[in-house]
Amino acid sequence: MLTISSVPVRRAAFKSGARCDLCPLRDSKSPAVPPAKSKTPALKLILVGEGPGRSEEKLGEPFRGMSGKLLDEYLTGSAKISRNSVYITNAALCRSPDGKKHEDEAAAVCCAPRLLSELSQLPPEVPIVVLGAGALRSLLGTAGKGIILSRGFIWRAPEIDEAAIKSEFRAALKFDSKSQQAKEHTLKAETLAGRARLTSRLVLPMLHPAFILRSELWHAIGKLDFKRIGRLLRGEIDLKQLADTPAPDELTVTQDVRKCYRLGSSISLDVETTRAASVWLAKLLCVGMSDGKRTVVLWPWSAKLAKPLGKFLRTRKEIVGHSLVAFDKPVLERHGVC
């Protein structure tokens, strides 16, 4: 039996396209958590998480536990926007009561048509932030090269080949309409059709707050990503200059500066530090560099990396960054990179 609170939520999800009949959680007693709509007329941002947790099930609203507190910190502190102007939903509205990852992933697949239909009804000019690889997979059909590589970029949802949609619908017709095979092909077709309705929408992949809570290292990156959201919403980023290039093909996390020489002559650079009142007090955590095809992250930072990194940087033709002069360069110089 479903809990009373879950019945209307799941019924509404089913009417919006969720294939609850295929979902492994269809008989679960865990509460389904509905989206949290913007409390102001001017919607500024859409957030898509992966699924609810225990706190969210108890309170009946997404992102209300520890992850929600961190999300609020990023929204108000880094992006400078109120949660009241944000629409928040999840790739899956239900959670496995036993914490089985494969069931949660399957639930997100079955819930994808509902999610895509939901997003298509929101203003197309509002950016969509996807938190975590699972949410990105539901929205775009892939986790890219991994959420670590996908984050930090501003994407546009790709165009979906209409032939692929028709192919899945034709495949469904080869089976009895009540068969598992027909239902699965129909689910794929409906999901592709839903993605097609989101073509060209702005999508910003980011780390899930729950992931960041497990490692303090990523907190600075979370803040940086939400600062980028704030800049985007304030019109400080020229969308016409966005490159339609894929995420870097190669990610190397190392303490060997020699591997940096695989990068091209023009690179982007970014540093991550601990929280501090001043740039002069910030402790360097890692240095990331990319030429668009390859990315090298020097982590964890060590004083022994300072001289060889400085030597490497002097060999580059061009170095760019978000706050290169105001922040990154002073931090590097204070840590002996010159």
N, C-alpha and C positions, 0 to 999 in steps of 0.2 A: 504494500500500500504506500502511496506517496503521501508526504505530509500535506496538510491542507494548504499551506502557503505555497507549495511547489506546483500544485495543480494549475492555477491560472497562469503562472509564469511559463510552465512547459507547454501549456495549451497555446499561449500566444506565440511562443517560439516555433511550435509546429506549424502554426498558420503562416508564419513568416518564412518558412522554408526549411527549418531544422528537420533532419531525418531521424527523429527520435526512435522510429521503428527499427533502425539499424544500430542504434547506439548501445554500447555495453552497459550504460548506466540507466537504461530506460526503466528498470525495476528498482533502482536505488532509492533509499529513503532519505538520502542527503538532500537538503533544500536547494532549489535552483535560485540563483541570484540574478535579478533583473538589472538592466543598465541603469546608470544614474544620469538623468538628463540635466542639462544646464539649467540653473535657476535664474538666469538672466536672459533677456531677449537676444542679446548680442553674443552668439556662440563664437568663441575664439579658437578652440582646439578640441580635437577628438582623440581620446586615448583608448587603445585596445590592449588589454592585458591577456594573459593566457587562460586563467580560470580562477574561481574563488577559493579562498582558504577557510579555515574554521571561523575566524572572526567575521568574515564576510557572510558566511552562512548564518551566523548568529544574528547579525545586524541587518541582513537583507540588502546590502549595498556593496558594490565592488570597491576594493582598495580601502578598507577600514581598519586593517590590522597594523602590524609593524611596517609592512610595505607601504601601506597607505600614509602613515606618518612621514616616511621618508619621501614619498611622492609629493605630499603637501609642502614639505620643505623645499623641494626642487621647484615646484610651481611658483610659490610665493617668493622664495629667496633668490632663485636663479633666473627663472623665466619672467618674474615680476607680474604674474597674472593670478587671479583668484580661481580657486577650484569651482566656484559657483558659475564661472563662464566656460566650464569644460564639460563635455559629454564623455562619460566613461563607461566602457563596456568590456566584455571578455570574449575571447575566441570560443570558449565553452562556458555555458551558464551553470554547469554542474561539475562536481568534483568526486572522484572515486573515494568512497568512505575508507577504503583500505590503503589509500595512497599509492595505488598501482599506476605507474607512469604510462604503461601501454594503454590502459583504459582511458586515462585523461587525454592522451594523444588521439585515440580513436574518437572520443567524444568531440574533440575540436574539429575533426574531419567531418563528422556527421552534422555539426552545428554550423559549418562554414557557409552554406547557402543562407541561413538566417542572418549571420553576421554581415555578409556582403549585401543582402537586401536592406538591412538596417542602416549600413553606412551609405548606401546609394540614395537614401531618403534625406540625408543631411546635406546642408549647403556645400556644393562642390568646391567652393573657394577656401573652405576651412581645412587646414593641414591635418593629416592623420598620423599620430605617433603610435608606433607599434612597440610594445614593451616585451622583449624576449623573442627567442627564435620560434617558439610555437605560434605566437601571434603573427609573426612575419610570414610563416608558412601558410597559415590560414588565409591571409590577405593576398599574398602574391603567388602562392603555390610553391614557394621554396624558401629555405632559410639562407639563401645566397651562399656565400663562401663561409657562412657562420656568422652569428650575430656580432662577434667581436670585429669582424671585417666590415660588416654591413653598416654598423653604427658610425655616426660621424658624417654620413653622406645624406644629401637630400635627394630622394628618388622621385620619379614619376611612375605611377602604376603603368605597366606596359600594355600595349594593345593585344587583345586575345584573338587568335585566328578563328574566325567563324567556322571554318571547316572542321576544326578540332571539336567544337561544340556539337555540330551536326553528326560527326563520327561517333561520338559517345551515345547520342540519342538513337542512332541507327543500330549500334551494338546492343542497346537495351531491347530493341524490337525483335532480336533474334531469339530471345528467351521468353518464357511465360512471364507475364507482367507481375506475378506474385513471387517469382523466384528470386533468390538472393542475387544472382548474377544481374538480372534486369534492374533491381533496385540499386546495386552498386554502380552500374553504368549510368543510370539516371542521376545518381548523386554527383558523379563526376561532371556530367553535362550541366547540371544546375549550378555547380560550383564555378565552372568555367564561364557560364553565362553571367553569373554574379560578378565575377572579376572583370568581365567585359564592360559592365556598367560603371566601373571605377577607373577606366582608362584615363590616363593623364592626371589623376589626382596626386597631390603632393603627399609623399610617404616618408616619414623619418623613423628609421629603425633605431631602437635604443636598448640598453641593458635593462633587464627587469629589476625593479627595486629589491626583490627577494634575493637575487643573485648578488647585488651590491652589498646587501647586509651580511652576506657570508664572507666578504673580503673587503676590508677597509681600503685596500689599494684602489678599488674601482670607484670609490666615492667621488674622488676628484674628477673622474671622467664623466660620472653622472651629472655633476654640477656643470661641467663644460657643455655637455650635450643640451641641457635645459637652458643654458645661457644662449645657445644657438637658436633655440626655439623663440626665446624672447626677441632676439635680433630679427628673426624672420617675421614675427608678428608686428614688429615696429617698422617694418619696411627697410631695414638696414642691410638686407641681403638682396642683391640684384638677381632675380630668378632667371633673367634672360641669359645670364652668364653661366648657368648651371651646365656642366658637361654631362652628356649622355654616355658616360663611360662606366664600365662595370667596376665593381669593387676590386681591389688589388688581388692578383692571382696567387700571391705568395706572402705568407706572414711568418716572420722569424722573430722569436723572442730569445734573446741571447745576452751574454756579457762579452762577446767577442766582437770588438769594433771592426775587425777585418771583414766581417760579413756585410758591413755597411757599404763596402766598395762595390757590391753588386748593384747598388742603386745608380740611377742615371745622374747626369750632371745637374739637372734641375730637380729639387726636392721640396716637399713641404715638411715642416718640423713643428712638433708640439711637445711640451713638457707637462708632466703631472707632478703636483706637489701636495704636501700636507696643507691643511687649512691653517692660515696664519693671518695676523692683522696687517702684515706688511710683506711685500715681495722679498724684503731683506731677511725675513724671519722664516720664510717657507723652506721646508726641507724637500729636496729633490727626490722623487720616487722613481721616475722612469723618463726616458726620452724616446719619442716615436718619430720615425722619418719614413717618408714614402715618395716614390716617383710615379705613383698612379698604377703601376703594375706590381711592384714589390713593396712590402712594408717591413721595416726592421724596428723592433722595440728593444732598447737597452734596458733590461730589467732583471733583478732589482739594481738600482743605482749604486755604484761603488766609486770611491775616490780614484781608484786605479784607472777608471775609464776616462777621466777628465782630459789628460794630455792626448791620448790617441784619438779621442772624439774631436778635440779641437783641430788636430792635424787633418782629420778627414773632412771636416766642414770647410777648411780653407781650400780644399781641392774642388769644391762644388762651384759651378758656374752661377747658380741662382738658388736662393733659399727663401721660401715664403712661409707665412704662418698667420694664424688668427690674431695673436697678440705678440708677434715676434719682438718688436722693439720695446713695447711697454712692459712686457712680462717675461717672455721666454729667454731673451738675451740676458737681462739682468740676473735671472736665476742661474743660468749656465755660467756666467762670469763669476758669480759669487761662489760657485762650486768648482772653480778652477778651469773651466772650459774657455779658452781664449785663442 
